[in-house]
Amino acid sequence: MSSISDHHASDRTAAGSSDTGRQPPYDQKTLEELLNLGDEAIAAELLSQLLSDFERLNGVIQVGVEPLDFDALARAAHELKGLSATIGARHLTQLAELVNVAANSNSAQQIAVFGGPLRVELERVIVHLTRRRDQAKGV
């Protein structure tokens, strides 16, 4: 049986620690397929809603870490896991799962290990989705 730390080490290797931040931290094809389910107006609304949800969860996670609120953090990480999987953000999905398990186990130590990388990856997703939204608006 492997530990949470073992999973994190393999996640870090798989994700590539030399990521420059230029490549979106999600599967572009998955996002485009989701956005192509309707017309341009629906796609724009869906993209805005995704961005809003990620930003909301970012706020909940920031608040849940200090002071540590295991229940709020577990709920937010669980929701983040599903939301990030929807757009193919595999690394964020994996980190959200690790934080969810840690929060459900009331493990402040594990949250300290995985919370920082989760927040960094979540911020990357928000930045890239914001760019994608701005491109769609022609900004």
N, C-alpha and C positions, 0 to 999 in steps of 0.2 A: 504494500500500500504506500503510495507516495503522499508526501505532505503538500500543503499549500505552497510552501517555499519551493519545492521541487517543480511544481507546475509553473510558478512564476518565473523561475530560471529558464525553463524551456520556452515560455511565452516571450521573454525578452530576446532570446536568441532568434526565435522564429520571426519576430517583428522587425528585427534589424535595428541595432542601436545606432547605426550611422544615418538614419533617416534625416534628410535635410529639411523636411517639412514642406517641400514643394509638391510631393505626391499626396493626394487626398488620403486620409487615414480610413477610408471606406472604399468599398467596391463601387467604382463609378457606374459599371454596367447595372448593378443591382439598384442603385439610386435612380438611374435613368429609366429603367423598366418600371419602377414605382411611379415616377413622375409622368410617364407616358400612358398611364391608365385613363387619362382624360384629356381635355383640351388645355390650352396654355393657361387659362385662368385657374383651372383646377390644379394644374401643376404648380403654379405660383403660390396658391393658397396652401397646398400640401407642403411645399418647401418651407414656407413661413411658419407653418404649424410645427414641423419637425424642428426647426431652429428654435422656436419658442419653447418646445418641450425640453430640448437639450439644455437651454439656458436656465429654465426653471429647475431642472434636476441638478445642474451645476450649483445653483444657489442653495438647494436643500442639502447637498453633500457638503458644501462649505460650512453651513450652519451645523450639520450633524457631526462634524469632526471636532469642533471646539465650541463649547464643551461636548464631550462624546455622548451622542444619543444613539445607542445601538439600534433601537426600533426604527427611528426615522432613517437612519443610514441603511439599514437592511431593506426597507421599503423602496428607498430611492435607488439603491444599487440593483434591486430586482427589476424595477421599471426600466432603468438604464440598460440593463442587460438585454431586455426585449427590444427596446427602441434601437439600440446600436446594432443588434442582429438584423433588424429590418432593413438597414441600409448597408449591411455587409461590413461593418466596422469591427472586424474580428478581434483585434487587439483590445479595443475598448470593451467588447463583450466579455472577453476573458478576464480582464481586470475587474469589471463590474461583478462577475461571478465570484472572484476571489474576495472582494470586499463584502459581498452579500454573505458568503460563508463565514467570514471573520466576524461580521456584525451579528449574525444569528448565533455565533458561538461566544459572543461577548468577549472577543479577543482584541483588546486594545493594542497589543503588540503587533498582531497581524494587520490591523487597520493602519497602524503607523507605517508598516512596511509597504502596503499596497495603496494607501490613500493618496500619497503624493503622485505616483505614476498614473493613477486613475484620473486625478485632476488635470495633469498635464495632457494626457491623451484626450480627455473630454474637451479641453480647451482647443486642442488641434482640430477636433471634429467641428466645433463651433466656428472656428476661424474659416475652415474650408467650406462649410455650408454657407456662411455669410458671403464668401467670395462667389460661390455658385449662385446664390440668390441675386447678388449685385450684377453678375454677368447676365443673368436672365432679364434683369430690369434695364440693362444697357448702361449701367452706372460706370 
